[in-house]
Amino acid sequence: MLRRVPAAGSTGVVEAGGLARLRSGLEIPGGPGEEAGHLLLILDGLAPPSSRGGLTRALTGYAVHLESEGHFTEALLVLERLLSGLTGFASDREAVDLSLLVARLDVTLGRWQPAERALAIAECAGAATETGSRDLVALIRATAWVGQGRINAARELIEPVQGRTDDQGPSDRLGSAWSALGTALEARGLPLEALQAHHRALQQAADGAPRRRVLASLGNLLRGLGAGSAARQAFTLALAGPIPFADQVAARLELLDLAIALGDRVAFERQRRELTAWQERLPPAAAVEFLTRAAGGLEEFGQVGRADRMLLVALGLAERHELHDAWFGIDRMLHRNRRGPQPRERSVASVIPLPWEHPEIAEVAEALERQAATEAALA
């Protein structure tokens, strides 16, 4: 991280021997990784003679990389050190880009007042440019307002913004804003409005992790609304294409739960077999979660003996890895099973009105069907 380049916050001259030692630690056989590549660019910017523009671009790129890896505080530290070394912005474009990145990180960290200050700088600089910065300012401010509970005001900022397909458009940020609004609406007990917001997010989401996150949110909402078939479609779409192992596991766990809720034993066994094949690769917490959910399914389908044996395996794994919350939950399940069959609550899917009684659900379900058909045709 930034600790590896202690002089990165200064635009002054750096001792050449120190730079050489840092460079030798980053240049490894087979080429540097992404983080090391960013650090090498920073070193190039520090080495005399260096240009201010090159160093600014290198540090900004490194901050964006840290943000994408979830190191938000360190990303903000990189930018603060960069800005402390600048005597002023070189251009309106630089002012907009750096201020928006700082604001984004401040919002992520819940620093509302610093975020608003950075947005005000971007707003002033953006007034003199044709960069679409006003839309981006509005979307980041809307995300901050969602975090502060100002839902209606945030929606008024988001709704006028139109996503664009060119590189300058705010489509990704628009998708994130709609997604944040959907999560807030769901927390307020407004699932149909949340469903519409997440659907708008899906229309703007970039391929990869952003799209998978929105599909997972849609799947969970649809499931809670009793639209089991549409929920299955959302989780299945989240599995399409090459995706990270952890995301595959998460989607299949949701499909496993959905099969249990719908009483679909064939689908349950299919997902259980897939996850069992990966069991040795699962981290301890994920393995315990899988075993616990699968045991719940076996119990639901009348195989209490198999369920208990699976719970005992999960209990031992939780104890071995000191997963205390999981251990107590599994222990409660085992004690409940020993007391014999218990009256079960009706599932959510059995008490919610049928999906076609809600046009909002039907609209999302039809869109997911079309998307699935398109992807099948392309495959």
Secondary structure, DSSP 4 states (H G I P E B T S, - for coil): -GGGSTTTT--S---HHHHHHHHHHH--TT---HHHHHHHHHHHHHSSS--HHHHHHHHHHHHHHHHHTT-HHHHHHHHHHHHHH-SS-SSHHHHHHHHHHHHHHHHHTT-HHHHHHHHHHHHHHHTTS-SSHHHHHHHHHHHHHHHTT-HHHHHHHHTT----SSTTS-HHHHHHHHHHHHHHHHHTT-HHHHHHHHHHHHHHPPTTHHHHHHHHHHHHHHHHTT-HHHHHHHHHHHT-SS--HHHHHHHHHHHHHHHHHHT-HHHHHHHHHHHHHTGGGS-HHHHHHHHHHHHHHHHHTT-HHHHHHHHHHHHHHHHHTT-HHHHHHHHHHHHHHHT---PPPPPHHHHSPPGGGSHHHHHHHHHHHHHHHHHHHH-
